[in-house]
Amino acid sequence: MTALNLFKKGSRRLLNCEDVNRFIVDYLEETILPDTRDRFEAHLAACPTCGPFFDQYRQTIMLTREEGAIPVDLPPELVEVTLHFLREHYEDRDS
């Protein structure tokens, strides 16, 4: 079930921070119901945490799209540990 289906049309329940997190992709993809969009935007405007979080989230997406893949020099130890974990936990699933 997508976040889009969590609320019935006409529901006026206020959104909380967890709801905003669930609806963020639907909102950005413009697949959110109009009533829910209005409540989403009202929460962003009033919440001292979600408003700045959403702005940062949207800016990150925009910068990534503008710049493409952002090159990052990862520590070799991190790469090694990550690859080891992935091989150990996911290698058998591809078979």
C-alpha positions in Angstrom: 0.0 0.0 0.0 1.4 3.4 -1.0 1.2 6.4 1.2 -1.4 7.7 -1.4 -3.9 5.1 -0.2 -3.5 5.6 3.5 -6.1 8.4 3.8 -9.6 8.3 2.3 -10.7 11.3 0.3 -12.3 13.9 2.6 -10.4 12.9 5.7 -9.3 16.0 7.6 -7.0 14.4 10.1 -3.9 16.5 10.6 -0.7 15.0 9.3 2.1 14.3 11.8 5.8 14.1 11.1 5.7 10.4 10.3 3.0 10.9 7.8 5.0 13.6 6.1 7.9 11.2 5.8 5.6 8.6 4.2 4.1 11.1 1.7 7.3 12.9 0.7 7.9 10.8 -2.5 4.2 11.0 -3.5 4.3 14.7 -2.9 7.4 15.2 -5.1 6.0 12.9 -7.8 2.7 14.8 -7.6 0.7 11.6 -7.1 -0.7 12.8 -3.7 -4.4 13.5 -3.4 -5.2 17.3 -3.4 -6.6 17.2 0.2 -3.6 15.3 1.5 -1.3 17.7 -0.4 -2.9 20.6 1.4 -2.4 19.0 4.8 1.1 18.0 3.9 2.0 21.6 3.0 0.3 22.9 6.1 2.4 20.6 8.3 5.6 21.7 6.5 4.7 25.3 7.1 4.0 24.8 10.8 6.6 22.2 11.8 10.0 23.5 12.8 11.5 20.1 12.0 9.8 18.9 8.8 9.9 22.2 6.9 13.7 22.4 6.9 14.1 18.6 6.4 11.9 18.8 3.3 13.8 21.8 1.9 17.1 19.9 2.4 15.6 16.7 0.8 14.4 18.6 -2.2 17.7 20.5 -2.6 19.6 17.3 -2.4 17.5 15.8 -5.3 17.9 19.0 -7.4 21.7 19.1 -6.9 22.1 15.4 -7.7 20.1 15.8 -10.9 22.1 18.9 -11.9 25.5 17.5 -11.1 24.9 13.8 -11.9 26.8 11.3 -9.8 28.8 13.2 -7.2 32.2 11.6 -7.0 33.2 10.7 -3.4 36.5 9.2 -2.3 35.4 6.5 0.1 37.9 5.0 2.5 39.1 1.6 1.2 38.1 0.0 4.5 34.5 1.1 4.1 34.4 -0.3 0.6 35.9 -3.6 1.8 33.5 -4.0 4.7 30.5 -3.0 2.6 31.4 -5.5 -0.2 32.0 -8.2 2.3 28.6 -7.6 3.9 26.8 -7.6 0.6 28.6 -10.8 -0.6 27.8 -12.5 2.7 24.2 -11.6 2.8 23.1 -11.4 -0.8 25.3 -13.6 -2.9 23.1 -16.7 -2.5 19.9 -14.8 -3.5 21.1 -14.2 -7.1 21.3 -18.0 -7.7 
